[in-house]
Amino acid sequence: MAAPEFRSLDEFEYGTVDQVTPLVRRVIANNPSKFTYHGTGTYLVGHGDVVVIDPGPSIDSHRDALATALEGERVRAILVTHCHADHSPLAAWMRDEYEAPTFAFGPHPEPDPAMVPPPERDEQDDGTDDGAGGEPVAIEESTDFDFTPDHAVVDGDLVVSGGGITMRAVHTPGHTSNHTCWTLDEEATLFSGDHVMGWSTTVVSPPDGDMTAYIDSLRKVAGRGDAVLWPTHGPQRDDAGTYVSALVDHRLAREAAVLAQIRAGKTTAREIVEVLYTDVRPELHKPARHSVWGHLTKLVDDGLVAVDGGGLAVIDAHYRAV
């Protein structure tokens, strides 16, 4: 079983329009982080009549770069992969500025308050919680609950046709329940959003993130036969089937390791991370706990693990093997 081979994106300049294929241009926003890599890549598909994918975060410099790139062109459609704050917020400005309709699977659902984890604080270098002094730790980019598309799509919908551009919706729940990739049939391309990233694995955190759905969606993409994947963060992948299959294997191997730890007597996501993520930087342990939580909820659904004492499969629950 080959581990997924991650790649870097080394040559780019913030705010510059790069022609990455005959039909596709990309502008990268200056919002680097441990979740966004170098930043959000907004894609412009076509020339003259343009489709925009993931307008990106509400950053003035990115908005201005997009306005410059689109000067003299008409925006015919705005496609959003999902409603995290590094993907959808500028859709509102773009919709008003260019009078273009927005397309997405739907708005981000409000979470069940009972499943929302309590805020976590940053940790000191010695690995102990600092109590009141630390800053709340982000597990992923915040959610844009204000975004609602003009057109809600379902899997397989034809959203753009004509002018040498054919694009369809591919619903890929997992990272979020409304995550949707977009095809460009003329170049056998899939714009994979955060579902598949070339530089890293994807955060899959309950309550909206769903590991079962995510693995199923990975298998769906692996079997599509796309020539190229263009993620919103990081480099393209021209080895789509092989790479995505390796991501599936990686997730299943991690699931097996989590189950083994439960069977060995570990009971919490925190305890499991301390064993399985010893080679991961400490500042990434909190996101790792959410990933382990995702695996634990899947194992509960699969009947292999249960919440000790009953109750909801929340992040700080104690778990036991069945």
Buried (B, 14 or more C-beta within 10 A) or exposed (E): EEEBEBBEBEEBEBBEBBEBBEBBBBBBBBBBBEBBBBBBBBBBBBBEBBBBBBBBBBBEEBBEBBEEBBEEBEBBBBBBBBBBBBBBBBBBBBBEBBEBBBBBBBBBBEEEEEBEBEEBBEBEEEEEEEEEEEEEBEBBBEBBEEBBBEBBBEBEBEBBEEEEBBBBBBBBBBBBBBBBBBBBEBBEBBBBBBBBBBBBBBBBBBBBBBBBBBBBBBBBBBEBEBEBBBBBBBBBBEBBBEBBBBBBBBBEEBBEBBBBBBEEEBBBBBBBBBEBBEEEEEEEBBBBBBBBBBBBBBBBEEEBBBBEEEEEBBBEBEBBBE
